[in-house]
Amino acid sequence: MRYITMFVVLLLFILGDWTLSKGAPAPISREIFVNPQGGSGIYTTIQDAINQGVPGNNTGWVLINVAPGVYAENVTVPRDKPYVYLKGHQRSTTIVAGRSSGNLWEATLMVLADNFIAQRITFKNTFNVAGSILGNDVKPAVAVSAQGDKNSFYRCAFIGLQDTLFDAIGRHFFRSCYIEGAVDFIFGDGTSMYQACVINATGYGFITAQRRETPDGPSGFVLKFTRVIGTGPTYLGRAYGAYSRVLFYKSTLSGSVEPKGWDPWNFVGHENQLTYAEVGCRGDGANTSQRVSWEKTLNPSELKSLISTSFIDNEGWLANQPLSA
């Protein structure tokens, strides 16, 4: 029994699912409430709660409880308001529905601050979300723009058509989320892990457009235990940067995935610089016999460095968050 236990521990470590807690969850320093119906001491919009209820340059977590409802607003978490914890009731009942298009620097939710959490909320950009991907009105319409470091999302939904989730820069963690779109709907230069998420490709396009620019850049998208569904057809990704890096690990890929899998976009002739890989995937879309010839085969060391939580968290910030979601 002793040797079996040691083997299991070693296996978890090798697979990168071994997480060392480096500290206790942080306490909540302040709690405020948002409800569209209002009430004594209750904000009616999320933006008012952030503007008026969160101190500038605060160092303690502020929990914003968001009641069920549809909030027709665009929300910004300013750079000088870190440690915001935005918590909804359920993502099916707590919905933030904004509308903006044609500008990557506008979004239904724009997070500029470090140390941000969202949980159980749907963020939707209503611009042409119901339109056809072949229509002339299709433009970038960002649901969430994550530009801070140590941003995390738990059981949230991101709904749009083109450029749904701007994973712009910083270290980010997404767990048990639903992400919907068609064209480049997870894009940017973030260093991010997507774990146990559902990805719905609603039309012809590309799931990811990752923008790593240098060979030693830290960024990349790691999609672990995800499920790709939808009508597609969709590519797993295309190169938004010269050293773009994306890994699908132990994920279930539906038949909506294009057999070629990947597209070099503007980097034809430089495919050897791209790190696009699939490891341990299954499903109708996981047949790699027709994949592009330049898809990477990662060695054990490369794989471990990407699937380990330390890819985004080498100092324990996830364990220190004030939640157990």
N, C-alpha and C positions, 0 to 999 in steps of 0.2 A: 504493500500500500504506500509506503514511504516513497518508493521509486516512481510509482504512478503519479503521485502528487507532484514530485519534482519535475516529471516529464511534462505534465499539464502546465505548470508554471513556466517552464522553459518555452513551451510551444506558444503560449500566449505572448510571451515577450518577443519571440521571433516574429510573430504575425503582426505585432504592433498594436495589439489590443490591451496591453498591460499599461495601466495608468497609475502612476504614483501620486498620491495626494500629498501636496507640499504645503498644505495649510487648511484650516477650517473655513467653511463658508463665511463670507463677510456678513456682518449684521446690516439690517436696514436702519438708516439714520432718520428717515422721514417717510411718511406714507400719505399720499393724496389721492383724490378720487375724481373720476370724470364720468359724467352721465348726461346724455343729451336732454334729459328731462330736468336737469338742474337740481337745486336743493341747497340747503344751508351748508356753506363751506365746500360745495361741490362745483367743479368747473364743468362747463358744457362743451368745450372743445379740448382736444389734446394739446393743440398749440398754446392755448391759454395756460394749461397746466404746466407746460414746460417753461413758458415765459415768466409766469408769475409764481410758480410753486417750487421751481428748482433754483437754488442759489447759484450765482456765477462762481466758477472755479471751485465748486464743492468737491470734497474729498470723501464723502460718504454716500452710499447708495440711496437713491430716492425711488421708492416704489410708487408708480402711477397705476392705480387700478382702473381699468377701462371697462365700463359696464357694456353689456350687449347693446348693439345698435349699429347703424350705418353712419359713419362720420364723413361727410362730404367736405374734405379739406386736404390741403397739402401740408405736411408736417416737416419741420426742420428742427433737428437737435443741434444747436450751435456748438462750435468747437470749445467754447468756454463753459459748457455744461456737461461734463463727464458724469459717469456713474448714474445714468438713467436706466431704470428697469421698467419697461412698458409691458404690463400684463393684462391680457384680455381674458374673457370668460371661456370662449371656444372660438376657433377660427371660423366656424360656420355662422356664428352669431355676432362676433365683434369684427367689424369690417371698416377699414379706412379706404375710401374711394375718392381718389383725386383725379384730375384731368390735366395733363400737360403733354406737349408733343414737340418734336423737332429740335429739342435741346437736351443734350445728355446731362446738363447741370441743373435740370429740374426733375423732380420726382414726387410721387405721392408721399414717400418718406425719404428724407435726406438726412443721413447720420454723418455729421462732421466730427463728432466728439469721440474720444477714446472711451473704452469701458462702457459699452451699451448692451442691453439685453432687450429682446422682444420675445414675447411668449403668447401663443394661442390667439394670434391676430391675423386677419387677411389684409394684405396691402394690394390694392388693385388700381391700375391706371385704366380708366374707362375709355381712353381715346382709341378708337378703331379696334377694340378688343374683340368685337363680334364681326369684324370685317374679313374680307377675303385677303389672303396673303398675295393674291395676284392683282389686287386693287391698286390704283395709282395714289391713294391717300396714305399708304403705309409709311409711317415715319417712326423714328425712335420715340418710344413712350415708356419711360422708366417708372416701374412701380416702387422699387427701393434702390437707393444709392448708398452703399456702405463705404465711407471714406475715412473712417476712424480705425484705430488699432484696437484689438480685443473686442470686436463686435460679435455678438452671437444671437442666434435665432432658434427658438425651440417651438416645434409644432405650429409654425406660421405658414401662411400661403402667400405666394407672389403670383399675381395674375396680370398678364399683358400679352402683347403680340410680338413686337420687335423690341429688343433690348430691355426685357422685363426686369432683370436683376443686374444692376451695375455693381459688380464686385470690384470696386475701383482700386483700392490700395489698402494695405494693412492686413493683419491676421484676423481671420473670420471663421466661425464655426456655425454650421447649419445642421440641426438634427431633427429628424421626423418632420420635415417640411414638404410642402407641395409647391412645385414650380411649373408654371404654364406659359407657353409662348411658342414662337415659330422661328424667328430669325435672331441668331446670336443672343438668345434670351438668358444666358449666363455669361457675362463678359467683363473684361477688365484685367487689372494687374494685381489682383489680390492673392494673398497666400492663404488658401482656404481649403477646408475640409467639409464635404457634404456627406452626412452619414444617415443611412436609412431614410432617404428622401424619395419622393415620387416625382418624376419629371415627365410632364405631359407635352409632347410635341404636337401641336394642333395643325400644322401645315408644313409645306416644304420649307426646309431651312437647315439651321445648324444649332445644336444645343449650346455649345460653348464657343467662345472667341476669346482665348486667353492671350494676354499681352506681355509676356515675359520678353524683355528686350536684350538681355545680355546672358552669356553662358553661365555666369556665376550668380545671376539674380536669384533671390530666394522664392520668388512667386511661383504659383502653379495652382491648379484645381485638382483635388483628389476626391473622387466620388466613390464612397465605400458603401456597399450593401444597398445601392440605390435601385430603383425600378423605373425603367424607361417605358412609357406607354404612349398612346396617341395614334393619330392617323398618318403623320409624317407626309412623305418620306423625309427623314432627317439624317444629317451627318452628326457624328458624335462631336465633331468640332472642326473649326478652321482657324488658321493662324492669324491672330491679330497682332502678333509680335514675332520678331525674327527667331526667338528661342522659346516659342510658346510651349507650355507643358501642361498636359492633362492625362490623368490616369483614371480609368474605370476599374474598380477592384471588387470582385465577387458581387457583381451586379447582375440584374435580370434585364435583358434587352429584348424588346418586342420586335416583331417583324417590320415595324416602322423604320428601323435603322437601315440606311443605305448600305448595300454590300461593301462599297469602298471604304466606308467608315469615316475617313478624314479628308480634309481639303487643305492644300497649302496656301490658298488664296493668293496674296501678293508675293509669296516667297517660293515660287516655282524655281527649281534649280538649287534651292537651299534646304531641301527637305531633311537633309542629314542633321540640321541644327535643331529640328523640332523633336520634342519628346512627347509622343502620343502612344499610349500603351493600354492594353486590356489584359487583365490577369484574373483567371478564375471566374469568368462571366458565363452566364447560361441564358437560354431562351432562343427564340427563332432568329433574333438579330445578332446573336453572339458567334455565328459561324464566320470565322476569319479567313476562309479559303479565298475570298475575293477582295480582301482588304488591300489597301495600298502597300506596295512592297517596302516602303520606308517606315512602316509602323515599328516602333521600338520593342525590343525584347530586353526587359530590365534584368540585371543580375541581382542576386539576393540582397546585396548591400544597398543597391539603388532602390529596390522595392521596399525594404525595411525602413529606409529613411523617409519614404513618402507616406506609407500607411501608418506609421507610428504617430501618436498624438503629438509627439515632440516636433513634428513638421510645422505645427502652428503654435505649439505651447511647450517651451522648454524651461519655463520657470514656474508653472503651476497656476496660471491665471484662471483656467477653467474650473479647477477645484476650489478656487477662492470666490467664485461667484455665489451670490446669495439665493441659490435655488437648487432643487434636486430633481429637475425635469429630465 
